């Protein structure tokens, strides 16, 4: 169904409980196996990031974690994430989940209907 790219600069501030909530809720809407999160880290990966990333392994979600090699900006993090997509439909949002699950499902529904759409915030 779709990939959701989450570019993140401060990986250790990623709210894993919120990530799990979004994934679980979207999975209920679209079905198991139809969702893939790509977490694209935009900074230098270090031991603290490595320890924090172990919490992701406890979740039952389909995800790819792309470890950063330096601060190249959000655009570079998104571009890198596009190489890891599994589906033909791809969205991206900030890792703080500034859009609600309802807004994400509305966007997916519009995109599935064949309409081209660009959404920006703030």
DSSP file (Angstrom, degrees, kcal/mol; ACC not computed):
  #  RESIDUE AA STRUCTURE BP1 BP2  ACC     N-H-->O    O-->H-N    N-H-->O    O-->H-N    TCO  KAPPA ALPHA  PHI   PSI    X-CA   Y-CA   Z-CA
    1    1 A X              0   0    0      0, 0.0    88,-0.5     0, 0.0     2,-0.3   0.000 360.0 360.0 360.0 -71.3    0.0    0.0    0.0
    2    2 A X  E     -ab  35  89A   0     32,-1.7    34,-1.5    86,-0.1     2,-0.3  -1.000 360.0-133.9-156.4 157.0    2.4    2.8    1.1
    3    3 A X  E     -ab  36  90A   0     86,-2.4    88,-2.6    -2,-0.3     2,-0.5  -0.823  16.8-154.2-101.7 144.7    5.7    3.8    2.7
    4    4 A X  E     -ab  37  91A   0     32,-2.6    34,-2.5    -2,-0.3     2,-0.4  -0.963  10.6-153.0-122.4 113.1    5.8    6.6    5.3
    5    5 A X  E     -ab  38  92A   0     86,-3.3    88,-2.1    -2,-0.5     2,-0.5  -0.716   9.2-170.7 -89.3 130.8    9.2    8.3    5.5
    6    6 A X  E     -ab  39  93A   0     32,-3.4    34,-1.7    -2,-0.4     2,-0.3  -0.859   6.0-162.0-121.8  93.4   10.2    9.9    8.8
    7    7 A X  E     -ab  40  94A   0     86,-0.6    88,-1.0    -2,-0.5     2,-0.4  -0.603  16.1-176.2 -73.4 134.4   13.3   12.0    8.5
    8    8 A X  E     -a   41   0A   0     32,-2.6    34,-2.9    -2,-0.3     3,-0.2  -0.993  25.4-176.4-139.0 130.8   14.7   12.5   12.0
    9    9 A X  S    S+     0   0    0     -2,-0.4     2,-1.1     1,-0.2    -1,-0.1   0.914  87.1  41.5 -87.7 -52.4   17.7   14.6   13.2
   10   10 A X  S >  S-     0   0    0      1,-0.2     3,-2.1    31,-0.1     4,-0.3  -0.745  71.4-176.6 -99.2  88.1   17.8   13.8   16.9
   11   11 A X  G >  S+     0   0    0     -2,-1.1     3,-1.8     1,-0.3    -1,-0.2   0.837  77.5  59.9 -56.5 -38.5   17.1   10.0   16.8
   12   12 A X  G 3  S+     0   0    0      1,-0.3    -1,-0.3    -3,-0.1    -2,-0.0   0.608  99.7  57.8 -70.6 -10.1   17.0    9.6   20.5
   13   13 A X  G <  S+     0   0    0     -3,-2.1    -1,-0.3     2,-0.1     2,-0.2   0.448  75.7 122.2 -95.9  -0.9   14.1   12.1   20.8
   14   14 A X    <   -     0   0    0     -3,-1.8     2,-1.2    -4,-0.3     3,-0.1  -0.450  68.1-129.2 -61.1 124.9   12.0    9.9   18.5
   15   15 A X     >  -     0   0    0     80,-0.4     4,-2.4    -2,-0.2     5,-0.2  -0.660  26.5-175.1 -81.3  97.7    8.8    9.1   20.4
   16   16 A X  H  > S+     0   0    0     -2,-1.2     4,-2.5     1,-0.2    -1,-0.2   0.846  81.0  55.1 -67.1 -35.2    8.7    5.3   19.9
   17   17 A X  H  > S+     0   0    0      2,-0.2     4,-2.1     1,-0.2    -1,-0.2   0.913 110.8  45.7 -63.6 -41.4    5.4    4.9   21.7
   18   18 A X  H  > S+     0   0    0      2,-0.2     4,-2.7     1,-0.2    -2,-0.2   0.902 111.1  52.9 -68.0 -40.9    3.8    7.5   19.3
   19   19 A X  H  X S+     0   0    0     -4,-2.4     4,-2.5     1,-0.2    -2,-0.2   0.924 110.4  48.0 -57.9 -45.7    5.5    5.7   16.3
   20   20 A X  H  X S+     0   0    0     -4,-2.5     4,-2.9     2,-0.2     5,-0.2   0.891 110.4  51.9 -63.4 -41.1    4.0    2.4   17.5
   21   21 A X  H  X S+     0   0    0     -4,-2.1     4,-2.6     2,-0.2     5,-0.2   0.944 111.6  46.0 -60.2 -49.4    0.5    4.1   17.9
   22   22 A X  H  X S+     0   0    0     -4,-2.7     4,-2.6     2,-0.2     5,-0.3   0.928 115.1  47.1 -60.8 -45.6    0.6    5.5   14.4
   23   23 A X  H  X S+     0   0    0     -4,-2.5     4,-2.5    -5,-0.2    -2,-0.2   0.952 113.9  46.7 -61.9 -49.8    1.8    2.3   12.8
   24   24 A X  H  X S+     0   0    0     -4,-2.9     4,-1.7     1,-0.2    -1,-0.2   0.895 114.7  47.0 -60.7 -42.4   -0.8    0.1   14.7
   25   25 A X  H  X S+     0   0    0     -4,-2.6     4,-1.4    -5,-0.2    -1,-0.2   0.925 114.0  46.2 -67.5 -45.2   -3.6    2.5   13.9
   26   26 A X  H  X S+     0   0    0     -4,-2.6     4,-2.7    -5,-0.2     5,-0.3   0.852 109.5  56.0 -66.2 -33.3   -2.7    2.8   10.2
   27   27 A X  H  X S+     0   0    0     -4,-2.5     4,-2.4    -5,-0.3    -1,-0.2   0.868 104.0  53.8 -66.3 -35.8   -2.3   -1.0   10.0
   28   28 A X  H  < S+     0   0    0     -4,-1.7    -1,-0.2    -5,-0.2    -2,-0.2   0.879 113.6  43.3 -63.0 -37.3   -5.9   -1.4   11.3
   29   29 A X  H  < S+     0   0    0     -4,-1.4    -2,-0.2     1,-0.1    -1,-0.2   0.920 128.2  25.2 -74.1 -45.2   -7.1    0.8    8.5
   30   30 A X  H  < S-     0   0    0     -4,-2.7    -3,-0.2     1,-0.1    -2,-0.2   0.541 109.6-113.1-104.6  -9.1   -5.0   -0.6    5.6
   31   31 A X    ><  -     0   0    0     -4,-2.4     3,-1.6    -5,-0.3    -1,-0.1   0.101  42.5 -52.5  93.9 153.3   -4.3   -4.2    6.8
   32   32 A X  T 3  S+     0   0    0      1,-0.2    -4,-0.0     2,-0.1    -5,-0.0  -0.349 122.5  20.9 -62.7 136.1   -1.2   -6.1    7.8
   33   33 A X  T 3  S+     0   0    0      2,-0.2    -1,-0.2    -2,-0.1    -2,-0.1   0.469  98.2  96.0  86.2   2.2    1.6   -6.0    5.4
   34   34 A X  S <  S+     0   0    0     -3,-1.6   -32,-1.7    -7,-0.1     2,-0.4   0.188  73.3  65.8-108.1  16.4    0.4   -2.8    3.6
   35   35 A X  E     +a    2   0A   0    -34,-0.2     2,-0.4    -4,-0.1    27,-0.2  -0.999  51.0 179.7-143.8 138.5    2.5   -0.3    5.5
   36   36 A X  E     -a    3   0A   0    -34,-1.5   -32,-2.6    -2,-0.4     2,-0.4  -0.961  13.0-154.7-142.7 120.8    6.3    0.3    5.8
   37   37 A X  E     -ac   4  63A   0     25,-2.4    27,-2.1    -2,-0.4     2,-0.5  -0.787   4.7-161.8 -93.8 137.5    7.9    3.0    7.9
   38   38 A X  E     -ac   5  64A   0    -34,-2.5   -32,-3.4    -2,-0.4     2,-0.7  -0.963   2.1-163.3-119.9 113.1   11.3    4.4    6.8
   39   39 A X  E     -ac   6  65A   0     25,-2.7    27,-3.0    -2,-0.5     2,-0.7  -0.862   7.9-168.3 -98.3 112.7   13.2    6.2    9.6
   40   40 A X  E     -ac   7  66A   0    -34,-1.7   -32,-2.6    -2,-0.7     2,-0.4  -0.886   9.5-149.0-110.8 107.6   15.9    8.2    8.0
   41   41 A X  E     -a    8   0A   0     25,-2.6     2,-0.5    -2,-0.7   -32,-0.2  -0.591   5.9-162.6 -80.1 129.2   18.4    9.6   10.5
   42   42 A X        +     0   0    0    -34,-2.9     2,-0.3    -2,-0.4    31,-0.2  -0.554  61.3  50.0-113.7  65.3   20.0   12.9    9.5
   43   43 A X  S    S-     0   0    0     -2,-0.5    27,-0.7    28,-0.1     2,-0.4  -0.951 101.4 -52.9-174.7-180.0   23.1   13.2   11.6
   44   44 A X  B     -D   69   0B   0     -2,-0.3     2,-0.2    25,-0.3    25,-0.2  -0.566  54.9-129.8 -73.2 124.0   26.1   11.2   12.7
   45   45 A X        +     0   0    0     23,-1.7     2,-0.2    -2,-0.4    -1,-0.1  -0.541  37.9 170.2 -72.7 135.5   25.1    7.8   14.1
   46   46 A X     >  -     0   0    0     -2,-0.2     4,-2.2     1,-0.0     5,-0.1  -0.759  49.7 -84.5-138.1-176.7   26.7    7.1   17.5
   47   47 A X  H  > S+     0   0    0     -2,-0.2     4,-2.5     1,-0.2     5,-0.2   0.858 124.4  55.8 -62.7 -37.0   26.6    4.6   20.4
   48   48 A X  H  > S+     0   0    0      1,-0.2     4,-2.3     2,-0.2    -1,-0.2   0.920 108.9  47.7 -62.3 -42.7   23.7    6.4   22.0
   49   49 A X  H  > S+     0   0    0      2,-0.2     4,-2.5     1,-0.2    -2,-0.2   0.907 109.9  53.6 -61.6 -42.1   21.7    6.1   18.8
   50   50 A X  H  X S+     0   0    0     -4,-2.2     4,-0.7     2,-0.2    -2,-0.2   0.917 110.3  46.0 -60.8 -44.8   22.6    2.4   18.6
   51   51 A X  H >< S+     0   0    0     -4,-2.5     3,-0.8     1,-0.2     4,-0.3   0.921 114.2  48.2 -63.4 -44.2   21.3    1.8   22.2
   52   52 A X  H >< S+     0   0    0     -4,-2.3     3,-1.6     1,-0.2     4,-0.4   0.861 102.8  62.9 -66.0 -35.0   18.1    3.7   21.5
   53   53 A X  H >X S+     0   0    0     -4,-2.5     3,-1.3     1,-0.3     4,-0.7   0.745  86.4  73.7 -64.2 -22.8   17.5    1.9   18.3
   54   54 A X  H <X S+     0   0    0     -3,-0.8     4,-0.5    -4,-0.7     3,-0.5   0.775  85.1  66.1 -62.4 -25.0   17.2   -1.4   20.1
   55   55 A X  H X4 S+     0   0    0     -3,-1.6     3,-0.8    -4,-0.3     4,-0.3   0.803  93.3  60.5 -65.9 -27.9   13.8   -0.3   21.4
   56   56 A X  H X4 S+     0   0    0     -3,-1.3     3,-1.5    -4,-0.4     5,-0.3   0.846  93.4  63.9 -66.8 -33.0   12.5   -0.4   17.8
   57   57 A X  H 3< S+     0   0    0     -4,-0.7    -1,-0.2    -3,-0.5    -2,-0.2   0.738  94.4  61.5 -65.0 -21.2   13.3   -4.2   17.6
   58   58 A X  T << S+     0   0    0     -3,-0.8    -1,-0.3    -4,-0.5     2,-0.2   0.656  90.0  86.5 -78.6 -15.3   10.7   -4.8   20.3
   59   59 A X  S <  S-     0   0    0     -3,-1.5     2,-1.1    -4,-0.3   -43,-0.0  -0.567  78.2-132.7 -86.8 149.1    7.9   -3.4   18.2
   60   60 A X        +     0   0    0     -2,-0.2     2,-0.3     2,-0.1    -3,-0.1  -0.577  63.2 123.1 -98.3  69.9    6.0   -5.5   15.7
   61   61 A X        -     0   0    0     -2,-1.1     2,-0.8    -5,-0.3   -25,-0.1  -0.930  66.2-119.1-129.5 154.1    6.3   -3.1   12.8
   62   62 A X        +     0   0    0     -2,-0.3   -25,-2.4   -27,-0.2     2,-0.3  -0.830  57.1 144.6 -89.8 109.8    7.6   -3.2    9.2
   63   63 A X  E     -c   37   0A   0     -2,-0.8     2,-0.4   -27,-0.2   -25,-0.2  -0.966  42.8-146.3-146.3 160.4   10.3   -0.6    9.2
   64   64 A X  E     -c   38   0A   0    -27,-2.1   -25,-2.7    -2,-0.3     2,-0.6  -0.998  15.4-153.7-125.0 133.0   13.7    0.3    7.7
   65   65 A X  E     -c   39   0A   0     -2,-0.4     2,-0.7   -27,-0.2   -25,-0.2  -0.940   5.1-163.5-109.8 118.6   16.2    2.3    9.7
   66   66 A X  E     -c   40   0A   0    -27,-3.0   -25,-2.6    -2,-0.6     2,-0.3  -0.900  16.0-141.6-103.7 113.9   18.7    4.3    7.7
   67   67 A X        -     0   0    0     -2,-0.7     2,-0.1   -27,-0.2   -23,-0.1  -0.552  17.6-120.7 -81.0 135.7   21.6    5.4    9.9
   68   68 A X        -     0   0    0     -2,-0.3   -23,-1.7     1,-0.1   -26,-0.1  -0.373  18.5-167.8 -75.9 151.5   23.0    8.8    9.3
   69   69 A X  B    S-D   44   0B   0      1,-0.5   -25,-0.3   -25,-0.2     2,-0.3   0.279  72.1 -30.9-116.5   5.2   26.7    9.5    8.4
   70   70 A X  S    S-     0   0    0    -27,-0.7     2,-1.1     3,-0.0    -1,-0.5  -0.871  81.5 -64.5 158.6 171.2   26.5   13.2    9.0
   71   71 A X        +     0   0    0     -2,-0.3   -28,-0.1     1,-0.2     3,-0.1  -0.713  58.7 148.8 -88.1  97.6   24.2   16.3    8.9
   72   72 A X        -     0   0    0     -2,-1.1     4,-0.4     1,-0.3    -1,-0.2   0.384  58.8-101.6-109.1   0.4   23.3   16.6    5.3
   73   73 A X     >  -     0   0    0    -31,-0.2     4,-1.8     1,-0.1    -1,-0.3  -0.080  34.2 -75.1  99.5 162.0   19.8   18.1    5.8
   74   74 A X  H  > S+     0   0    0      1,-0.2     4,-2.4     2,-0.2     5,-0.2   0.878 125.8  57.6 -62.9 -40.2   16.2   16.9    5.7
   75   75 A X  H  > S+     0   0    0      1,-0.2     4,-2.5     2,-0.2    -1,-0.2   0.902 107.4  47.6 -58.6 -42.2   16.1   16.8    1.9
   76   76 A X  H  > S+     0   0    0     -4,-0.4     4,-2.5     2,-0.2    -1,-0.2   0.877 110.0  53.1 -66.6 -37.6   19.1   14.4    1.8
   77   77 A X  H  X S+     0   0    0     -4,-1.8     4,-1.8     2,-0.2    -2,-0.2   0.895 111.7  45.5 -64.4 -39.7   17.4   12.2    4.5
   78   78 A X  H  X S+     0   0    0     -4,-2.4     4,-1.9     2,-0.2    -2,-0.2   0.922 111.9  51.2 -69.2 -44.1   14.3   12.0    2.4
   79   79 A X  H  X S+     0   0    0     -4,-2.5     4,-0.6     1,-0.2    -2,-0.2   0.915 111.0  48.7 -59.2 -43.4   16.2   11.3   -0.8
   80   80 A X  H >< S+     0   0    0     -4,-2.5     3,-1.0     1,-0.2    -1,-0.2   0.897 109.8  52.7 -62.3 -40.3   18.1    8.5    0.9
   81   81 A X  H >< S+     0   0    0     -4,-1.8     3,-2.1     1,-0.2    -1,-0.2   0.827  96.0  67.3 -66.7 -31.9   14.8    7.1    2.2
   82   82 A X  H >< S+     0   0    0     -4,-1.9     3,-0.9     1,-0.3    -1,-0.2   0.765  93.0  61.1 -61.0 -23.7   13.3    7.0   -1.3
   83   83 A X  T << S+     0   0    0     -3,-1.0    -1,-0.3    -4,-0.6    -2,-0.2   0.614 102.8  52.3 -76.6 -11.1   15.8    4.3   -2.2
   84   84 A X  T <  S+     0   0    0     -3,-2.1    -1,-0.2    -4,-0.2    -2,-0.2   0.261  78.9 129.5-108.3  10.6   14.3    2.0    0.6
   85   85 A X    <   -     0   0    0     -3,-0.9     5,-0.1    -4,-0.2     3,-0.1  -0.316  36.9-170.7 -69.3 150.7   10.7    2.2   -0.4
   86   86 A X        +     0   0    0      3,-0.2     2,-0.3   -50,-0.1    -1,-0.1   0.551  67.8  49.5-112.0 -17.2    8.7   -1.0   -0.8
   87   87 A X  S    S-     0   0    0      2,-0.2   -84,-0.1   -51,-0.1   -85,-0.1  -0.767  79.9-119.6-123.6 166.2    5.5    0.4   -2.3
   88   88 A X  S    S+     0   0    0     -2,-0.3     2,-0.5   -87,-0.1   -86,-0.1   0.656  97.9  70.5 -80.8 -15.4    4.6    2.7   -5.2
   89   89 A X  E     +b    2   0A   0    -88,-0.5   -86,-2.4     2,-0.0     2,-0.4  -0.899  65.4 176.9-105.0 127.7    2.9    5.2   -2.9
   90   90 A X  E     +b    3   0A   0     -2,-0.5     2,-0.3   -88,-0.2   -86,-0.2  -0.995   8.3 178.2-137.5 132.3    5.2    7.1   -0.6
   91   91 A X  E     -b    4   0A   0    -88,-2.6   -86,-3.3    -2,-0.4     2,-0.4  -0.865   8.8-160.1-122.0 159.2    4.5    9.9    1.9
   92   92 A X  E     +b    5   0A   0     -2,-0.3     2,-0.3   -88,-0.2   -86,-0.2  -0.998  14.9 162.1-141.7 148.4    6.7   11.7    4.3
   93   93 A X  E     -b    6   0A   0    -88,-2.1   -86,-0.6    -2,-0.4    -2,-0.0  -0.935  47.7 -75.6-148.6 166.3    6.1   13.7    7.4
   94   94 A X  E >   -b    7   0A   0     -2,-0.3     3,-1.9   -88,-0.2     4,-0.3  -0.351  42.3-117.6 -65.8 150.9    8.2   15.0   10.3
   95   95 A X  T 3  S+     0   0    0    -88,-1.0   -80,-0.4     1,-0.3    -1,-0.1   0.565 111.5  70.2 -70.1  -7.9    9.1   12.4   12.9
   96   96 A X  T 3  S-     0   0    0    -82,-0.1    -1,-0.3   -78,-0.0    -2,-0.1   0.396 108.4-124.0 -86.7   5.0    7.2   14.3   15.5
   97   97 A X    <   +     0   0    0     -3,-1.9    -2,-0.1     1,-0.1     4,-0.1   0.958  40.8 175.6  54.0  60.2    4.0   13.2   13.7
   98   98 A X        +     0   0    0     -4,-0.3     2,-0.4     2,-0.1    -1,-0.1   0.652  61.5  68.3 -71.9 -14.5    2.7   16.7   13.2
   99   99 A X  S    S-     0   0    0     -5,-0.2     2,-0.0     1,-0.0    -6,-0.0  -0.847  87.5-120.5-104.2 144.1   -0.2   15.3   11.1
  100  100 A X     >  -     0   0    0     -2,-0.4     4,-2.0     1,-0.1     5,-0.1  -0.300  25.4-109.6 -75.2 164.1   -2.9   13.2   12.7
  101  101 A X  H  > S+     0   0    0      1,-0.2     4,-2.6     2,-0.2     5,-0.2   0.894 121.1  55.9 -58.8 -40.0   -3.7    9.6   11.6
  102  102 A X  H  > S+     0   0    0      1,-0.2     4,-2.1     2,-0.2    -1,-0.2   0.891 105.9  49.4 -60.8 -41.1   -6.9   10.9   10.1
  103  103 A X  H  > S+     0   0    0      2,-0.2     4,-2.1     1,-0.2    -1,-0.2   0.886 110.8  50.7 -65.8 -38.1   -5.0   13.4    7.9
  104  104 A X  H  X S+     0   0    0     -4,-2.0     4,-2.6     2,-0.2    -2,-0.2   0.923 110.6  48.2 -65.7 -43.7   -2.7   10.7    6.7
  105  105 A X  H  X S+     0   0    0     -4,-2.6     4,-2.4     1,-0.2    -2,-0.2   0.882 110.3  52.3 -66.0 -36.4   -5.5    8.4    5.8
  106  106 A X  H  X S+     0   0    0     -4,-2.1     4,-2.1    -5,-0.2    -1,-0.2   0.924 111.2  47.2 -63.1 -43.1   -7.3   11.2    3.9
  107  107 A X  H  X S+     0   0    0     -4,-2.1     4,-2.6     2,-0.2    -2,-0.2   0.922 111.5  50.2 -64.4 -44.8   -4.1   11.9    2.0
  108  108 A X  H  X S+     0   0    0     -4,-2.6     4,-2.8     1,-0.2     5,-0.2   0.917 109.8  51.4 -59.7 -43.6   -3.6    8.3    1.1
  109  109 A X  H  X S+     0   0    0     -4,-2.4     4,-1.2     2,-0.2    -1,-0.2   0.901 111.0  47.3 -62.3 -41.1   -7.2    8.0   -0.1
  110  110 A X  H  <>S+     0   0    0     -4,-2.1     5,-1.4     2,-0.2     3,-0.3   0.928 114.0  47.3 -65.4 -44.7   -6.8   11.0   -2.4
  111  111 A X  H ><5S+     0   0    0     -4,-2.6     3,-1.6     1,-0.2    -2,-0.2   0.883 108.4  55.0 -65.4 -38.3   -3.5    9.7   -3.7
  112  112 A X  H 3<5S+     0   0    0     -4,-2.8    -1,-0.2     1,-0.3    -2,-0.2   0.807  99.8  62.1 -63.6 -28.9   -5.0    6.2   -4.3
  113  113 A X  T 3<5S-     0   0    0     -4,-1.2    -1,-0.3    -3,-0.3    -2,-0.2   0.553 122.8-105.1 -76.5  -5.2   -7.7    7.8   -6.4
  114  114 A X  T < 5S+     0   0    0     -3,-1.6     2,-0.4     1,-0.3    -3,-0.2   0.489  73.4 138.4  98.8   4.1   -5.1    9.0   -8.8
  115  115 A X      < -     0   0    0     -5,-1.4     2,-0.3     1,-0.0    -1,-0.3  -0.662  51.2-130.3 -84.9 136.2   -4.9   12.7   -7.9
  116  116 A X        +     0   0    0     -2,-0.4     2,-0.3     2,-0.0    -1,-0.0  -0.673  36.6 174.3 -80.3 139.7   -1.6   14.4   -7.8
  117  117 A X        -     0   0    0     -2,-0.3     2,-0.4     2,-0.0    -6,-0.0  -0.993  25.6-164.0-152.5 137.6   -1.2   16.3   -4.5
  118  118 A X        -     0   0    0     -2,-0.3     2,-0.4     2,-0.0    -2,-0.0  -0.995  14.6-170.8-121.8 129.1    1.5   18.3   -2.7
  119  119 A X        +     0   0    0     -2,-0.4     2,-0.3     2,-0.0    -2,-0.0  -0.967   8.1 171.8-122.0 134.8    0.9   19.0    1.0
  120  120 A X        -     0   0    0     -2,-0.4     2,-0.3     0, 0.0    -2,-0.0  -0.954  11.0-158.2-137.0 158.0    3.1   21.4    3.1
  121  121 A X              0   0    0     -2,-0.3    -2,-0.0     1,-0.1   -23,-0.0  -0.874 360.0 360.0-133.9 166.9    2.7   22.7    6.5
  122  122 A X              0   0    0     -2,-0.3    -1,-0.1     0, 0.0     0, 0.0   0.475 360.0 360.0  47.9 360.0    3.9   25.6    8.7
